[in-house]
Amino acid sequence: MSSSSFTPFLDLLLDPTVPSEASLHHRSLPLSNPEYCTEWRPSLEPPSPVGSGGGEPDLISLLPDEILGCIITFLPTKDGARTQILSSRWRPLWRSAPLNLSVIGTSIDAAAVSSILSAHAGPARRFDVSNIVLCSLNGWLRSSTLDSLQELRFSYSSAAVEKPQMPPAALRFRSTLRVVHFGCCKFPDVAADQLGFPNLKHLKLRSVTISEDSLHAVLAGCPALNSVMLEFCYGFRRLRITSQSLNCFSLHLYERPVTEILLQEVIVENAPCLERLLHCGSLADHGMRISVISAPTLKMIGRLTGRLGRLELGTTVFKVNFAIVSIDDEPML
């Protein structure tokens, strides 16, 4: 059966207007023309009694395991696990479908997470644990189920008196990760060759303490990087941006802990694809300097106020007394 023949089944399954008791019929019509969608009609005739042999076919059962696995992957973790009770055929599907595991909250059942990781036989795409106050994270990240992980999001509790160290096992996915969100931790100072993420496209650090050397090593080791967001991150005074792929760089700076090092200067040395350089927050207004040496496609710099120390574009120095700079043919609204 070709993949195109499964499209109408998925459309019907996801259409909330079809009554649950309806049995579905269709004509053998081309699927490329949208007008033919009107030919799929619900029949409101009562279903035949169970066991009578006259019931309509189970359309879901006609789908191959690969399609069912994709459906399960897009369900929330609990709902995906519940599909095992539907029938004996569904029972092994959740354990072999690509895993998207998301657990949020301080009352995380550590045993349940460990059980899911140990029982799952398929690959893992996304692992998201947020606002955690327990120490199981490094052990979870060592699970072989996560070997080809593409998206990693974790955050310790912001209520912690002292930020914990980032789990060392988080760096073992460097070659496969495409999306990274790290929160409320201290980034380790390790050798630069251990901080390369060749396939990483999106990086977000929130309330992370990271040294200047480590931050620059991460940026230099991500040749496919498209966007970076640093929220409430400290530990570095100078930020140098050099990237052949970066499109957007965003900084959010607010109240700084007394013991943290504050960013003072941003230098865009060479970023041919950079279009947006954004920063906001009260601390971003107190004397921070921005220098743009080479960013030929830059369209927006913001938020800029009169309290910004200095803005340099090439060899030109601007006195900043406006909220947004737009380097476009039309002014920003």
N, C-alpha and C positions, 0 to 999 in steps of 0.2 A: 504494500500500500504506500503510495507516495505521500510526502509530508503535506502537500496541498490538500489532500483529501481529508485531513484531520481538522482543517480550519473551520468548517461549519460546525463541527461538534463543539469546539472550544467556544465559538461565538454563542451557541445556544446555551452552553453551560454557564456562561458569564452573563446572560441576558436576564435581568431580574423581572422582566415583563412576562416571561413564560410561566404560566401556573405550574405549581409543583406536581399537580396530578395530570398534567398534559402529557400525551404521547406525541412524539415528533415525527413528521413525515417530510420528505423532500422529493423533488423531481430531479432527474439527471440533467441539470443545467450547468452552463459554464459558471465558474466562481469569480472570474476576473471582472465582471460587470456588476457594479453595486446595485443596479436595479433588480437583479435576480434575488436579492435578499428577501424581497417580498414573497417569494415563492416558498419560503420556509414557513409552514403554517402549523400552529398548535391544534391538535385534535382534542376536544374536551369530552370525548367519549370516556365513560368510566373504564378503568383498567380491568383486564380479565382477572378473575380470582387467582391467587397464588396456587401454583400446582396444576392449573387447568391446561397448561400447554399452549394457551392462546395469547399470552402476554406479548407486549412489544419488546424488541431487542434492547438490551442494556447498552446504550451508546457509549458510555464511559468504558465499558469492558472491551469495546472495539479498538480503543486507543492502545498503542504499544507501550511497553514499560517506560521507554525513554520519555514519551510525552507526559505520562503520569508522574514520572520523577520530576520533570520540570514544574508541573503544577504544584507538587508538594513543596518544592524548593521555595516558591514564592509565598507560601503560607507562613504565618507566625509559627514559632517553634512549637508551642503547645498544640496548635491546630494540626500541624504536620504530623506530630506524634499520634494524635487521635485518629488519623486515617487508618491506622493499623486495625481498628475494630470493624471496619467496613466489610471486609471479606478476607478469606484466606489468601486471595491474590494480592491484596493491598498490604498484607502484613509485612512482607520483606522489603517493600518499596521504599518506605521512609528510611530504613537503615542503609540503603544503598544510594539514595538520591543525594545530589550535592547539598551539603549542610550549610544552612544559614542560621547560626545560633546566636540569639540575642537575649541577654538577661540584664535587667536593669533594677537597681534598688539595693538597699542595705540588708534586706532579708533574703538574700540569694541562698538557695538550697545548694550548698557546695557538693553534697553527695549526688544530687540529681544531675548537676553539670558534669561531674566526673563519670557518672553512669552513661550519660549520652555519648560522651567522647569515647569511652571504652567500647561501647556497643556498636557505634556507627561504622559501617564497612565502606561507605562511599567517600568521595573527596569532600573537603570543606572549602567553601568560598568565603564565608564571612563569619567572624567571631567578634561579638560585641558584648562587653561586660562593663557596666557603668556604675559609678557611685558605690564601689565595693569597699568593704572595710575588713576584708579577710586576706589571708596570706596564701591562698591556693592558686593564684594567678600564674605564677611561674611553672607550677606543676602542670596546669592545664595546657600551657603553651608548649610544653614538651611532648604532648600527645602526638603520636604518629598520624592520627586522624587529620591534624592540621598541617601536614607536611607541605601541601601545595596551596596554602592560604593566600587569597588575593586581597582581602580587606580585613584589617585589624583595627578595632576600636576598643580602647579601655580607658578607664578613669578611676582613680582611687577617690575616696570620699574627700570633699573639700573641707570637711570639718576636722580633719586630722591636724593635730598640733604641729607636726613636722611632716613635710612631704617625704614619702618613702622613695627608695631608689626604683627606677624602672626595672622590671624583671629582665634579667639577662637573656632569657629565652626569646624575648620579643625580637631580637636581632637575627634569629635563625631563619626568618622568612624573607630576608633581604632580596633574594633572587625572584620571588614570586609576587610580592606585594604590589598592589596598584593604588590602594587607598589606605592611609594611615591617619588615625586620630589618637593621640596620646594625651592624657590629662592628669593633673595633680600629682606630679612625680618629679624626681630629679633624673635628668638624662645622664647616662654614664660617660665618663671621659675614657674613651678607648681609642685604639689606633685608627687612623683615617681609613685604612683599607677595610675595616669592619663596618663602615657607615655608608657603603655604597648600596643604593637601591635602583638597579638598572631599569626596572619597569614601573617605578612609582610615578603616578600622575598627580595625585592630590595629597598634600601634607597639611595636617592641622595639629598644632600644639597648643594646649590650653592650660594655663597655670603650671607651666613646666619651667624648671630652672635648668638652663643649659649654658655651657661655657661658649665663649666666642669661637674657639678652635673647633669644638664639636659641631656647632651650628654651621660653620662654613664648610666643614667636611661633609656634612649631610647634603647641603645644597650642591656642592661640587660633585657628589657621587650619585646624583639623580638626573641623568641625561634626558629623561622623558618627562620631567616635571612640568605640569601645566599651571597649578595654582598652589599657593602657600598662604596659610593663615596662622598668625601668631597672636594668641589672646593671653594677655596677662603673663607674658613670658619674660623672664629676667635672667641675669647672669652674664650679659654681654653689653658692652658700651658702644661697640661699632658693628654695623651690619653692612657687609659688602655683597652686592647682588651681581653675579655673573652667571648667566644661563642662556643657552641657545634655544630653549623651548618654553620658558616661563611666560605665561600670559597675564597672570594677576598675582600681586603680592599685597597682602592686607595685614596691618598691624593694629591691635587694639590694646591700649595701655591705660590702666586706671590706677587705683591705689596700690602703692608699692610697699611690701613688707620692709621694715627698717633695715633688715640684714641683706636685702637683695641689691644687686648691681643694676642700674638703670640705663637703658639705651639712650645714647646722646647723639649719634650720627648714623645716617643711612646714606650709602654711596651706591648708586647704580652704575657699575663700571662698564658692563657690556651685556645688554639684554635686548637683542634684536626683535623679539616677539612680544615684549612687555607692552601691554596696552593700559593697564590700570595699576597705579601705585596708591594704595589707600591706607590712611591711618586715622584713628580717632581716639578720644579719651582725654581726660584732664591732663595726664602726664605728657601727652604728646604736644602740649602747648608751651611747655616751659623750656625754651631754649634749644630744642632739638634741631639739628641741621640736616637738610636733605640736599644731596648733590647728584645730579643726573649727568653722567659723562657721555654715555652712548645708549640711547633707547629710541631708535628712529620711528617706532610705531606707537609711542606713548600717546594716549588720548586723554587720560585723566589722572590728576594728582589731587588728593583730598584726604582728609579735611585740613585746610590751611587757615590759620588765623594770624592776627597781628602779633601774637605772642610766640609764633614760631621763630626760632633764632635766625635761620637763613635758608633761602632756596636758591640753588645754583642749577641752571640748565646750560650745559656746556661751559662757556666762559662768561655767561651773563648771570649776574647776581640780582635777585628780585627782593624788594621790600614787600613782605606779604601783609596785605590788609583786606583780604577777602576770604570767603568761605570755601570756594571750590575753583580750581583751575581746570578748564577744559581745553585741550589742544585739539580743536575740531573746527570745521567750517562754521558750525552753528553753536551758539552759546548753550551751556547747560542750564536746565530749568532748576 
